[in-house]
């Protein structure tokens, strides 16, 4: 399928897809796991991650058209969902990924990023326990109408 604007004049829309999910038992320290493998013509609406251990450090990596954004590591609490939001950083003039919990997520904007190719990964960077590492990405794929 040609990329939007490449030889196809039909209008496009982002068609909602079944959520991309990860449920990794016994995750290996410092190994990246795909929540959303590299996918073409994507708009990501939201990302959430969790690990079933306390004080485990996790990190999310979002790659859009070859540009990598890393979220700062977060020390987790058992069975707590962490949502990813984008925040502009005026001092360094970059966009950053930050983690937030549900109450703060509701007050913040929805995470939206789109690109020709998008990938979302997560890893644990500590080795406290062996609890499942989970994640979900809500997204749409550009289709012609």
Secondary structure, DSSP 4 states (H G I P E B T S, - for coil): -PPTTSS--S-EEEEE-PPEEEEETTPPTT--EEEEEEEEEEEEEEEEEEESSSS-EEEEEEEETTEEEEBPPEE--TT--EEEEEEEETTTTEEEEEEE-HHHHHHSPPP-EEEEEEEEEEEE-S-S--PPEEEEEEEEEEEE-
